[in-house]
Amino acid sequence: MTRLGEIMTHLRLVLRMGRATGTDLAAAYRSGHLKQEEWAEIVQQCRGCSWAKDCPEWLERREQVEQAPFSCPNRKCFAALKAKQKEHA
């Protein structure tokens, strides 16, 4: 069984990935596009990600990206939320 990472560490990684991809997670939550359970699941997915140890360095080298890397378990979620934000902008 994979040991999950520390919650706050991964919450910060999720928020950083959101900023890097142009996905405003807080706005998605406020608008109802991201439910509390979904937000928790995003963090949980990050906690179990084997690539998470490399994520901080990847984010350090990139200020803005079109999408999260293929190795990110939340890649599709970020893309879907970003598309919804563009629709409602």
C-alpha positions in Angstrom: 0.0 0.0 0.0 1.3 3.4 -1.0 2.0 5.8 2.0 0.1 9.0 1.5 1.9 12.3 1.7 1.2 15.1 4.2 -2.1 16.8 3.5 -0.9 20.5 3.7 2.1 19.7 1.5 -0.2 18.3 -1.2 -2.8 21.0 -0.8 -0.1 23.5 -1.6 1.0 21.5 -4.6 -2.5 21.4 -5.9 -2.9 25.1 -5.5 0.4 25.7 -7.2 -0.5 23.4 -10.1 -3.8 25.3 -10.4 -2.0 28.6 -10.6 0.5 27.2 -13.2 -2.3 25.9 -15.4 -4.4 29.0 -15.0 -7.1 27.1 -13.0 -8.5 29.1 -10.2 -9.6 26.4 -7.8 -11.0 28.8 -5.2 -13.2 30.5 -7.8 -14.3 27.1 -9.1 -15.3 26.2 -5.5 -17.2 29.5 -5.0 -19.0 29.1 -8.3 -20.1 25.6 -7.5 -18.0 24.0 -10.3 -15.9 22.3 -7.7 -17.6 20.6 -4.8 -15.9 20.1 -1.4 -15.7 16.4 -1.9 -14.1 16.9 -5.3 -11.6 19.3 -3.9 -10.7 16.7 -1.2 -10.4 14.0 -3.8 -8.0 16.2 -5.8 -5.7 16.6 -2.8 -6.1 12.9 -2.0 -5.0 11.9 -5.5 -2.0 14.2 -5.2 -1.1 12.6 -1.8 -1.0 9.2 -3.4 0.9 10.3 -6.5 4.3 8.7 -7.0 5.4 11.7 -9.1 4.6 14.2 -6.4 8.2 14.3 -5.1 9.2 15.7 -8.5 6.3 18.1 -8.8 7.8 21.0 -6.8 10.9 21.1 -9.0 8.7 20.9 -12.2 6.6 23.8 -10.9 9.7 25.8 -10.0 10.8 25.7 -13.7 7.4 26.7 -15.1 5.4 29.8 -14.3 2.5 29.2 -16.7 1.6 26.0 -18.6 -1.3 25.0 -20.8 -1.9 21.8 -18.9 -0.6 19.8 -16.0 1.9 17.1 -16.9 0.7 13.7 -18.1 2.1 12.2 -14.9 -0.3 14.4 -12.8 -3.3 12.3 -11.6 -5.4 15.5 -11.6 -4.5 16.6 -15.1 -8.1 15.9 -16.5 -9.7 17.6 -13.5 -7.6 20.8 -13.9 -8.4 20.9 -17.7 -12.1 20.4 -17.1 -12.2 23.2 -14.4 -10.2 25.5 -16.6 -12.6 24.9 -19.5 -15.6 25.7 -17.3 -13.9 28.9 -16.1 -13.3 30.0 -19.7 -17.0 29.3 -20.5 -18.2 31.5 -17.7 -15.7 34.3 -18.1 
